[in-house]
Amino acid sequence: MPGTPSTVDALVQLSFTVQLTLTRIAAENDLSVTQLRLLGILRDRTPSMAAIAEHLDLDRSSVSGLIDRAERRGLVERVRSETDARVILVRATPEGLAVAESVGTDVGTRLERMLASARPTDLAAIVRLADALPQFPV
């Protein structure tokens, strides 16, 4: 149909809109988007440095720098695994959890506002699409 964006174009546009929202919220909180993503990961778990690298698709040296910067801000701390002393885990500090909660609420509010005019069937389609896509694309 002429004038209708392709599925790929629509998905890219949606991605750009979400990324711009995340970028703005991160900047307003003096965070990088990667730090914002890190805090999202740490809200409910204490992963290893290797797991963070895998989840964020970063090399280990980049993760080390990311954690160093977040640690200097008092947002995270490194702890040794109780089951394997060679493994370093990362957990959010109380301040980091508070920032994650605040930022998470802001993200939810802004994205919900962005979707306010969408029909319920369109919202359900977005959820179905997100569930159908691979979590870590190729």
C-alpha positions in Angstrom: 0.0 0.0 0.0 1.6 3.4 -1.0 2.5 5.6 1.8 2.5 2.8 4.4 5.9 2.1 5.9 7.3 -1.3 5.6 7.5 -3.5 8.7 11.2 -3.0 8.9 10.9 0.8 8.6 8.2 0.8 11.3 10.3 -1.4 13.6 13.3 0.9 13.1 11.2 4.0 13.7 9.8 2.5 16.9 13.4 1.6 18.0 14.6 5.1 17.3 11.8 6.6 19.3 12.4 4.3 22.3 16.2 4.9 22.1 15.7 8.6 22.0 13.5 8.4 25.1 16.1 6.3 26.9 18.9 8.7 25.8 17.0 11.7 27.1 16.2 10.1 30.4 19.7 8.9 30.9 21.1 12.4 30.2 18.7 14.0 32.6 20.0 11.7 35.3 23.7 12.2 34.3 23.9 8.6 33.0 24.9 7.0 29.8 22.3 4.7 28.1 24.6 1.8 28.9 24.6 2.8 32.6 20.8 3.1 32.5 20.7 -0.5 31.0 23.1 -1.7 33.7 20.9 -0.3 36.5 17.9 -2.0 34.8 19.8 -5.3 34.9 20.8 -4.9 38.6 17.3 -4.0 39.9 16.5 -7.7 40.6 19.7 -9.7 40.3 23.4 -9.7 41.2 25.1 -11.0 38.0 28.7 -11.7 37.3 30.9 -9.4 35.3 30.9 -12.0 32.5 27.0 -12.1 32.6 26.8 -8.3 32.3 29.2 -8.4 29.4 27.1 -11.0 27.6 23.8 -9.2 28.4 25.1 -5.8 27.2 27.1 -7.3 24.3 30.3 -5.6 25.6 33.8 -6.9 25.9 35.0 -7.5 29.5 37.3 -4.5 29.5 34.4 -2.2 28.6 32.3 -3.7 31.4 35.1 -3.2 33.8 35.2 0.5 32.9 31.4 0.7 33.1 31.4 -0.8 36.6 34.3 1.4 37.7 32.4 4.6 36.7 29.2 3.4 38.3 31.1 2.4 41.5 32.7 5.9 41.7 29.1 7.3 41.7 28.1 5.0 44.4 25.5 3.2 42.2 27.1 -0.3 42.3 29.5 -2.4 44.2 31.6 -5.5 43.4 31.4 -8.5 45.6 33.0 -11.9 45.5 30.8 -14.9 44.8 30.2 -17.0 47.9 30.4 -20.2 45.7 33.5 -19.3 43.6 36.0 -16.8 44.9 37.3 -16.2 41.4 33.9 -14.8 40.3 33.1 -11.1 40.8 29.5 -10.2 41.1 28.0 -6.7 40.7 25.1 -5.5 42.8 23.3 -2.2 43.0 23.8 -0.1 46.1 20.7 1.4 47.9 21.5 4.6 46.0 21.7 2.7 42.7 18.4 0.9 43.4 16.8 4.3 44.1 18.1 5.7 40.8 17.0 2.6 39.0 13.5 2.9 40.5 13.2 6.6 39.6 14.5 6.2 36.1 12.4 3.1 35.6 9.3 5.0 36.6 10.2 7.8 34.3 10.8 5.4 31.3 7.4 3.8 32.0 5.6 7.1 32.2 7.0 8.5 29.0 6.6 5.4 27.0 3.0 5.0 28.2 2.4 8.6 27.2 3.9 7.9 23.8 1.5 4.9 23.4 -1.6 6.7 24.9 -3.3 7.1 21.5 -2.6 3.5 20.4 -5.5 1.1 20.1 -5.6 -1.8 22.6 -5.2 -4.2 19.7 -2.1 -2.4 18.5 -0.6 -2.6 22.0 -1.4 -6.3 22.2 0.4 -6.7 18.8 3.5 -5.0 20.1 3.6 -7.4 23.1 3.1 -10.4 20.8 5.9 -9.1 18.5 8.3 -8.6 21.4 7.5 -12.1 22.7 8.2 -13.6 19.3 11.5 -11.9 18.6 14.8 -13.5 19.8 16.0 -11.9 23.1 19.5 -11.6 21.7 19.3 -10.9 17.9 21.8 -12.3 15.5 
